[in-house]
């Protein structure tokens, strides 16, 4: 569960992927998988630009 890795809901994670703030999944035999080596820097970048507590989903 990638979204739990970064502590957000699946819906929010999907939004971040859609708007490019999180990396897209790789497809392996019909399954979506994410590389944590791509998620970690994207997550660090979120902390640099998204500092409000208004969106907690």
PDB file with SEQRES, HELIX, SHEET and CRYST1 records, atoms N, CA, C and O in Angstrom:
SEQRES   1 A   57  UNK UNK UNK UNK UNK UNK UNK UNK UNK UNK UNK UNK UNK          
SEQRES   2 A   57  UNK UNK UNK UNK UNK UNK UNK UNK UNK UNK UNK UNK UNK          
SEQRES   3 A   57  UNK UNK UNK UNK UNK UNK UNK UNK UNK UNK UNK UNK UNK          
SEQRES   4 A   57  UNK UNK UNK UNK UNK UNK UNK UNK UNK UNK UNK UNK UNK          
SEQRES   5 A   57  UNK UNK UNK UNK UNK                                          
HELIX    1 AA1 UNK A    2  UNK A    6  1                                   5    
HELIX    2 AA2 UNK A   10  UNK A   18  1                                   9    
HELIX    3 AA3 UNK A   36  UNK A   49  1                                  14    
SHEET    1 AA1 2 UNK A  26  UNK A  28  0                                        
SHEET    2 AA1 2 UNK A  31  UNK A  33 -1                                        
CRYST1    1.000    1.000    1.000  90.00  90.00  90.00 P 1           1          
ATOM      1  N   UNK A   1       0.828  -1.186   0.000  1.00  0.00           N  
ATOM      2  CA  UNK A   1       0.000   0.000   0.000  1.00  0.00           C  
ATOM      3  C   UNK A   1       0.871   1.247   0.000  1.00  0.00           C  
ATOM      4  O   UNK A   1       1.312   1.728   1.044  1.00  0.00           O  
ATOM      5  N   UNK A   2       1.096   1.740  -1.173  1.00  0.00           N  
ATOM      6  CA  UNK A   2       1.973   2.891  -1.341  1.00  0.00           C  
ATOM      7  C   UNK A   2       1.480   4.114  -0.582  1.00  0.00           C  
ATOM      8  O   UNK A   2       2.280   4.828   0.024  1.00  0.00           O  
ATOM      9  N   UNK A   3       0.184   4.365  -0.606  1.00  0.00           N  
ATOM     10  CA  UNK A   3      -0.349   5.552   0.059  1.00  0.00           C  
ATOM     11  C   UNK A   3      -0.065   5.525   1.555  1.00  0.00           C  
ATOM     12  O   UNK A   3       0.167   6.576   2.152  1.00  0.00           O  
ATOM     13  N   UNK A   4      -0.078   4.339   2.175  1.00  0.00           N  
ATOM     14  CA  UNK A   4       0.219   4.295   3.609  1.00  0.00           C  
ATOM     15  C   UNK A   4       1.704   4.554   3.878  1.00  0.00           C  
ATOM     16  O   UNK A   4       2.077   4.981   4.970  1.00  0.00           O  
ATOM     17  N   UNK A   5       2.530   4.298   2.893  1.00  0.00           N  
ATOM     18  CA  UNK A   5       3.961   4.586   3.015  1.00  0.00           C  
ATOM     19  C   UNK A   5       4.192   6.070   3.264  1.00  0.00           C  
ATOM     20  O   UNK A   5       5.075   6.444   4.036  1.00  0.00           O  
ATOM     21  N   UNK A   6       3.400   6.913   2.613  1.00  0.00           N  
ATOM     22  CA  UNK A   6       3.543   8.357   2.794  1.00  0.00           C  
ATOM     23  C   UNK A   6       2.463   8.943   3.701  1.00  0.00           C  
ATOM     24  O   UNK A   6       2.445  10.153   3.923  1.00  0.00           O  
ATOM     25  N   UNK A   7       1.557   8.107   4.232  1.00  0.00           N  
ATOM     26  CA  UNK A   7       0.598   8.546   5.229  1.00  0.00           C  
ATOM     27  C   UNK A   7      -0.579   9.341   4.693  1.00  0.00           C  
ATOM     28  O   UNK A   7      -1.067  10.243   5.374  1.00  0.00           O  
ATOM     29  N   UNK A   8      -1.047   9.033   3.490  1.00  0.00           N  
ATOM     30  CA  UNK A   8      -2.200   9.735   2.922  1.00  0.00           C  
ATOM     31  C   UNK A   8      -3.212   8.714   2.410  1.00  0.00           C  
ATOM     32  O   UNK A   8      -2.923   7.520   2.329  1.00  0.00           O  
ATOM     33  N   UNK A   9      -4.391   9.199   2.070  1.00  0.00           N  
ATOM     34  CA  UNK A   9      -5.439   8.312   1.564  1.00  0.00           C  
ATOM     35  C   UNK A   9      -5.134   7.891   0.131  1.00  0.00           C  
ATOM     36  O   UNK A   9      -4.379   8.567  -0.569  1.00  0.00           O  
ATOM     37  N   UNK A  10      -5.722   6.768  -0.311  1.00  0.00           N  
ATOM     38  CA  UNK A  10      -5.541   6.351  -1.711  1.00  0.00           C  
ATOM     39  C   UNK A  10      -6.021   7.416  -2.696  1.00  0.00           C  
ATOM     40  O   UNK A  10      -5.409   7.625  -3.744  1.00  0.00           O  
ATOM     41  N   UNK A  11      -7.117   8.085  -2.351  1.00  0.00           N  
ATOM     42  CA  UNK A  11      -7.642   9.134  -3.236  1.00  0.00           C  
ATOM     43  C   UNK A  11      -6.647  10.273  -3.381  1.00  0.00           C  
ATOM     44  O   UNK A  11      -6.406  10.748  -4.490  1.00  0.00           O  
ATOM     45  N   UNK A  12      -6.066  10.716  -2.270  1.00  0.00           N  
ATOM     46  CA  UNK A  12      -5.079  11.806  -2.314  1.00  0.00           C  
ATOM     47  C   UNK A  12      -3.841  11.377  -3.085  1.00  0.00           C  
ATOM     48  O   UNK A  12      -3.295  12.153  -3.869  1.00  0.00           O  
ATOM     49  N   UNK A  13      -3.394  10.135  -2.863  1.00  0.00           N  
ATOM     50  CA  UNK A  13      -2.229   9.651  -3.593  1.00  0.00           C  
ATOM     51  C   UNK A  13      -2.508   9.666  -5.091  1.00  0.00           C  
ATOM     52  O   UNK A  13      -1.662  10.098  -5.874  1.00  0.00           O  
ATOM     53  N   UNK A  14      -3.692   9.197  -5.497  1.00  0.00           N  
ATOM     54  CA  UNK A  14      -4.061   9.215  -6.917  1.00  0.00           C  
ATOM     55  C   UNK A  14      -4.066  10.636  -7.469  1.00  0.00           C  
ATOM     56  O   UNK A  14      -3.652  10.861  -8.606  1.00  0.00           O  
ATOM     57  N   UNK A  15      -4.532  11.598  -6.671  1.00  0.00           N  
ATOM     58  CA  UNK A  15      -4.521  13.004  -7.103  1.00  0.00           C  
ATOM     59  C   UNK A  15      -3.092  13.491  -7.316  1.00  0.00           C  
ATOM     60  O   UNK A  15      -2.805  14.187  -8.290  1.00  0.00           O  
ATOM     61  N   UNK A  16      -2.201  13.122  -6.403  1.00  0.00           N  
ATOM     62  CA  UNK A  16      -0.803  13.551  -6.515  1.00  0.00           C  
ATOM     63  C   UNK A  16      -0.128  12.918  -7.731  1.00  0.00           C  
ATOM     64  O   UNK A  16       0.702  13.555  -8.381  1.00  0.00           O  
ATOM     65  N   UNK A  17      -0.476  11.680  -8.037  1.00  0.00           N  
ATOM     66  CA  UNK A  17       0.060  11.034  -9.242  1.00  0.00           C  
ATOM     67  C   UNK A  17      -0.486  11.755 -10.477  1.00  0.00           C  
ATOM     68  O   UNK A  17       0.261  12.062 -11.406  1.00  0.00           O  
ATOM     69  N   UNK A  18      -1.797  12.022 -10.477  1.00  0.00           N  
ATOM     70  CA  UNK A  18      -2.429  12.674 -11.634  1.00  0.00           C  
ATOM     71  C   UNK A  18      -1.851  14.046 -11.917  1.00  0.00           C  
ATOM     72  O   UNK A  18      -1.707  14.431 -13.078  1.00  0.00           O  
ATOM     73  N   UNK A  19      -1.511  14.802 -10.856  1.00  0.00           N  
ATOM     74  CA  UNK A  19      -0.973  16.153 -11.099  1.00  0.00           C  
ATOM     75  C   UNK A  19       0.556  16.186 -11.158  1.00  0.00           C  
ATOM     76  O   UNK A  19       1.158  17.257 -11.247  1.00  0.00           O  
ATOM     77  N   UNK A  20       1.178  15.001 -11.108  1.00  0.00           N  
ATOM     78  CA  UNK A  20       2.622  14.920 -11.319  1.00  0.00           C  
ATOM     79  C   UNK A  20       3.479  15.101 -10.075  1.00  0.00           C  
ATOM     80  O   UNK A  20       4.706  15.119 -10.169  1.00  0.00           O  
ATOM     81  N   UNK A  21       2.844  15.236  -8.902  1.00  0.00           N  
ATOM     82  CA  UNK A  21       3.646  15.414  -7.693  1.00  0.00           C  
ATOM     83  C   UNK A  21       4.159  14.098  -7.122  1.00  0.00           C  
ATOM     84  O   UNK A  21       5.080  14.094  -6.305  1.00  0.00           O  
ATOM     85  N   UNK A  22       3.573  12.987  -7.546  1.00  0.00           N  
ATOM     86  CA  UNK A  22       4.066  11.646  -7.214  1.00  0.00           C  
ATOM     87  C   UNK A  22       4.313  10.907  -8.532  1.00  0.00           C  
ATOM     88  O   UNK A  22       3.656  11.186  -9.534  1.00  0.00           O  
ATOM     89  N   UNK A  23       5.254   9.971  -8.530  1.00  0.00           N  
ATOM     90  CA  UNK A  23       5.560   9.248  -9.767  1.00  0.00           C  
ATOM     91  C   UNK A  23       4.431   8.297 -10.154  1.00  0.00           C  
ATOM     92  O   UNK A  23       3.651   7.857  -9.310  1.00  0.00           O  
ATOM     93  N   UNK A  24       4.361   7.990 -11.445  1.00  0.00           N  
ATOM     94  CA  UNK A  24       3.394   7.015 -11.933  1.00  0.00           C  
ATOM     95  C   UNK A  24       3.867   5.609 -11.584  1.00  0.00           C  
ATOM     96  O   UNK A  24       5.056   5.357 -11.390  1.00  0.00           O  
ATOM     97  N   UNK A  25       2.902   4.711 -11.511  1.00  0.00           N  
ATOM     98  CA  UNK A  25       3.202   3.306 -11.209  1.00  0.00           C  
ATOM     99  C   UNK A  25       3.811   2.616 -12.424  1.00  0.00           C  
ATOM    100  O   UNK A  25       3.647   3.057 -13.561  1.00  0.00           O  
ATOM    101  N   UNK A  26       4.503   1.541 -12.157  1.00  0.00           N  
ATOM    102  CA  UNK A  26       4.959   0.633 -13.197  1.00  0.00           C  
ATOM    103  C   UNK A  26       3.951  -0.513 -13.243  1.00  0.00           C  
ATOM    104  O   UNK A  26       3.368  -0.868 -12.218  1.00  0.00           O  
ATOM    105  N   UNK A  27       3.748  -1.082 -14.406  1.00  0.00           N  
ATOM    106  CA  UNK A  27       2.804  -2.185 -14.560  1.00  0.00           C  
ATOM    107  C   UNK A  27       3.576  -3.500 -14.610  1.00  0.00           C  
ATOM    108  O   UNK A  27       4.440  -3.683 -15.468  1.00  0.00           O  
ATOM    109  N   UNK A  28       3.268  -4.407 -13.698  1.00  0.00           N  
ATOM    110  CA  UNK A  28       3.892  -5.730 -13.686  1.00  0.00           C  
ATOM    111  C   UNK A  28       2.778  -6.768 -13.638  1.00  0.00           C  
ATOM    112  O   UNK A  28       2.090  -6.907 -12.626  1.00  0.00           O  
ATOM    113  N   UNK A  29       2.606  -7.493 -14.736  1.00  0.00           N  
ATOM    114  CA  UNK A  29       1.574  -8.539 -14.817  1.00  0.00           C  
ATOM    115  C   UNK A  29       0.215  -8.069 -14.323  1.00  0.00           C  
ATOM    116  O   UNK A  29      -0.426  -8.748 -13.521  1.00  0.00           O  
ATOM    117  N   UNK A  30      -0.220  -6.927 -14.790  1.00  0.00           N  
ATOM    118  CA  UNK A  30      -1.539  -6.415 -14.415  1.00  0.00           C  
ATOM    119  C   UNK A  30      -1.613  -5.763 -13.051  1.00  0.00           C  
ATOM    120  O   UNK A  30      -2.694  -5.386 -12.601  1.00  0.00           O  
ATOM    121  N   UNK A  31      -0.496  -5.628 -12.399  1.00  0.00           N  
ATOM    122  CA  UNK A  31      -0.469  -5.026 -11.070  1.00  0.00           C  
ATOM    123  C   UNK A  31       0.317  -3.723 -11.111  1.00  0.00           C  
ATOM    124  O   UNK A  31       1.362  -3.648 -11.757  1.00  0.00           O  
ATOM    125  N   UNK A  32      -0.182  -2.689 -10.420  1.00  0.00           N  
ATOM    126  CA  UNK A  32       0.527  -1.421 -10.318  1.00  0.00           C  
ATOM    127  C   UNK A  32       1.510  -1.503  -9.160  1.00  0.00           C  
ATOM    128  O   UNK A  32       1.148  -1.922  -8.061  1.00  0.00           O  
ATOM    129  N   UNK A  33       2.750  -1.103  -9.404  1.00  0.00           N  
ATOM    130  CA  UNK A  33       3.760  -1.057  -8.352  1.00  0.00           C  
ATOM    131  C   UNK A  33       4.530   0.251  -8.452  1.00  0.00           C  
ATOM    132  O   UNK A  33       4.733   0.785  -9.542  1.00  0.00           O  
ATOM    133  N   UNK A  34       4.953   0.755  -7.308  1.00  0.00           N  
ATOM    134  CA  UNK A  34       5.738   1.976  -7.252  1.00  0.00           C  
ATOM    135  C   UNK A  34       7.110   1.667  -6.676  1.00  0.00           C  
ATOM    136  O   UNK A  34       7.260   0.802  -5.813  1.00  0.00           O  
ATOM    137  N   UNK A  35       8.090   2.379  -7.160  1.00  0.00           N  
ATOM    138  CA  UNK A  35       9.457   2.258  -6.677  1.00  0.00           C  
ATOM    139  C   UNK A  35       9.658   3.297  -5.572  1.00  0.00           C  
ATOM    140  O   UNK A  35       9.536   4.498  -5.814  1.00  0.00           O  
ATOM    141  N   UNK A  36       9.964   2.833  -4.367  1.00  0.00           N  
ATOM    142  CA  UNK A  36      10.138   3.785  -3.266  1.00  0.00           C  
ATOM    143  C   UNK A  36      11.282   4.749  -3.521  1.00  0.00           C  
ATOM    144  O   UNK A  36      11.309   5.843  -2.956  1.00  0.00           O  
ATOM    145  N   UNK A  37      12.234   4.356  -4.369  1.00  0.00           N  
ATOM    146  CA  UNK A  37      13.331   5.275  -4.696  1.00  0.00           C  
ATOM    147  C   UNK A  37      12.833   6.452  -5.525  1.00  0.00           C  
ATOM    148  O   UNK A  37      13.503   7.483  -5.590  1.00  0.00           O  
ATOM    149  N   UNK A  38      11.669   6.319  -6.162  1.00  0.00           N  
ATOM    150  CA  UNK A  38      11.047   7.441  -6.871  1.00  0.00           C  
ATOM    151  C   UNK A  38      10.082   8.203  -5.961  1.00  0.00           C  
ATOM    152  O   UNK A  38       9.913   9.414  -6.102  1.00  0.00           O  
ATOM    153  N   UNK A  39       9.457   7.494  -5.037  1.00  0.00           N  
ATOM    154  CA  UNK A  39       8.498   8.130  -4.126  1.00  0.00           C  
ATOM    155  C   UNK A  39       9.204   9.020  -3.115  1.00  0.00           C  
ATOM    156  O   UNK A  39       8.736  10.123  -2.834  1.00  0.00           O  
ATOM    157  N   UNK A  40      10.323   8.559  -2.566  1.00  0.00           N  
ATOM    158  CA  UNK A  40      11.013   9.321  -1.521  1.00  0.00           C  
ATOM    159  C   UNK A  40      11.353  10.749  -1.943  1.00  0.00           C  
ATOM    160  O   UNK A  40      11.027  11.678  -1.204  1.00  0.00           O  
ATOM    161  N   UNK A  41      11.997  10.973  -3.100  1.00  0.00           N  
ATOM    162  CA  UNK A  41      12.287  12.371  -3.462  1.00  0.00           C  
ATOM    163  C   UNK A  41      11.025  13.180  -3.761  1.00  0.00           C  
ATOM    164  O   UNK A  41      10.983  14.381  -3.493  1.00  0.00           O  
ATOM    165  N   UNK A  42       9.997  12.532  -4.314  1.00  0.00           N  
ATOM    166  CA  UNK A  42       8.740  13.245  -4.569  1.00  0.00           C  
ATOM    167  C   UNK A  42       8.105  13.674  -3.247  1.00  0.00           C  
ATOM    168  O   UNK A  42       7.574  14.778  -3.135  1.00  0.00           O  
ATOM    169  N   UNK A  43       8.164  12.795  -2.254  1.00  0.00           N  
ATOM    170  CA  UNK A  43       7.622  13.109  -0.939  1.00  0.00           C  
ATOM    171  C   UNK A  43       8.411  14.253  -0.290  1.00  0.00           C  
ATOM    172  O   UNK A  43       7.820  15.151   0.310  1.00  0.00           O  
ATOM    173  N   UNK A  44       9.715  14.222  -0.406  1.00  0.00           N  
ATOM    174  CA  UNK A  44      10.547  15.313   0.137  1.00  0.00           C  
ATOM    175  C   UNK A  44      10.189  16.638  -0.513  1.00  0.00           C  
ATOM    176  O   UNK A  44      10.155  17.669   0.161  1.00  0.00           O  
ATOM    177  N   UNK A  45       9.923  16.625  -1.801  1.00  0.00           N  
ATOM    178  CA  UNK A  45       9.556  17.847  -2.513  1.00  0.00           C  
ATOM    179  C   UNK A  45       8.217  18.389  -2.020  1.00  0.00           C  
ATOM    180  O   UNK A  45       8.026  19.605  -1.974  1.00  0.00           O  
ATOM    181  N   UNK A  46       7.295  17.514  -1.654  1.00  0.00           N  
ATOM    182  CA  UNK A  46       6.007  17.965  -1.117  1.00  0.00           C  
ATOM    183  C   UNK A  46       6.223  18.792   0.142  1.00  0.00           C  
ATOM    184  O   UNK A  46       5.574  19.824   0.315  1.00  0.00           O  
ATOM    185  N   UNK A  47       7.103  18.369   1.008  1.00  0.00           N  
ATOM    186  CA  UNK A  47       7.377  19.105   2.234  1.00  0.00           C  
ATOM    187  C   UNK A  47       7.949  20.476   1.973  1.00  0.00           C  
ATOM    188  O   UNK A  47       7.776  21.392   2.777  1.00  0.00           O  
ATOM    189  N   UNK A  48       8.630  20.623   0.853  1.00  0.00           N  
ATOM    190  CA  UNK A  48       9.241  21.902   0.522  1.00  0.00           C  
ATOM    191  C   UNK A  48       8.220  22.907   0.002  1.00  0.00           C  
ATOM    192  O   UNK A  48       8.421  24.115   0.124  1.00  0.00           O  
ATOM    193  N   UNK A  49       7.112  22.410  -0.583  1.00  0.00           N  
ATOM    194  CA  UNK A  49       6.182  23.344  -1.208  1.00  0.00           C  
ATOM    195  C   UNK A  49       4.785  23.327  -0.603  1.00  0.00           C  
ATOM    196  O   UNK A  49       4.086  24.336  -0.694  1.00  0.00           O  
ATOM    197  N   UNK A  50       4.352  22.247   0.000  1.00  0.00           N  
ATOM    198  CA  UNK A  50       3.000  22.135   0.552  1.00  0.00           C  
ATOM    199  C   UNK A  50       3.078  22.169   2.078  1.00  0.00           C  
ATOM    200  O   UNK A  50       3.264  21.133   2.716  1.00  0.00           O  
ATOM    201  N   UNK A  51       2.937  23.349   2.654  1.00  0.00           N  
ATOM    202  CA  UNK A  51       3.124  23.465   4.102  1.00  0.00           C  
ATOM    203  C   UNK A  51       1.837  23.755   4.862  1.00  0.00           C  
ATOM    204  O   UNK A  51       1.876  23.904   6.083  1.00  0.00           O  
ATOM    205  N   UNK A  52       0.691  23.840   4.174  1.00  0.00           N  
ATOM    206  CA  UNK A  52      -0.549  24.126   4.901  1.00  0.00           C  
ATOM    207  C   UNK A  52      -1.143  22.854   5.490  1.00  0.00           C  
ATOM    208  O   UNK A  52      -0.909  21.753   4.992  1.00  0.00           O  
ATOM    209  N   UNK A  53      -1.905  23.021   6.547  1.00  0.00           N  
ATOM    210  CA  UNK A  53      -2.600  21.890   7.181  1.00  0.00           C  
ATOM    211  C   UNK A  53      -4.036  21.810   6.697  1.00  0.00           C  
ATOM    212  O   UNK A  53      -4.805  20.996   7.207  1.00  0.00           O  
ATOM    213  N   UNK A  54      -4.423  22.631   5.728  1.00  0.00           N  
ATOM    214  CA  UNK A  54      -5.808  22.684   5.264  1.00  0.00           C  
ATOM    215  C   UNK A  54      -6.298  21.403   4.634  1.00  0.00           C  
ATOM    216  O   UNK A  54      -7.487  21.100   4.741  1.00  0.00           O  
ATOM    217  N   UNK A  55      -5.444  20.636   3.983  1.00  0.00           N  
ATOM    218  CA  UNK A  55      -5.848  19.410   3.305  1.00  0.00           C  
ATOM    219  C   UNK A  55      -5.292  18.227   4.067  1.00  0.00           C  
ATOM    220  O   UNK A  55      -4.096  17.947   3.986  1.00  0.00           O  
ATOM    221  N   UNK A  56      -6.129  17.532   4.801  1.00  0.00           N  
ATOM    222  CA  UNK A  56      -5.665  16.430   5.614  1.00  0.00           C  
ATOM    223  C   UNK A  56      -6.055  15.066   5.043  1.00  0.00           C  
ATOM    224  O   UNK A  56      -5.861  14.046   5.705  1.00  0.00           O  
ATOM    225  N   UNK A  57      -6.601  15.032   3.828  1.00  0.00           N  
ATOM    226  CA  UNK A  57      -7.002  13.752   3.248  1.00  0.00           C  
ATOM    227  C   UNK A  57      -5.830  13.036   2.633  1.00  0.00           C  
ATOM    228  O   UNK A  57      -5.989  11.939   2.098  1.00  0.00           O  
TER     229      UNK A  57                                                      
END                                                                             
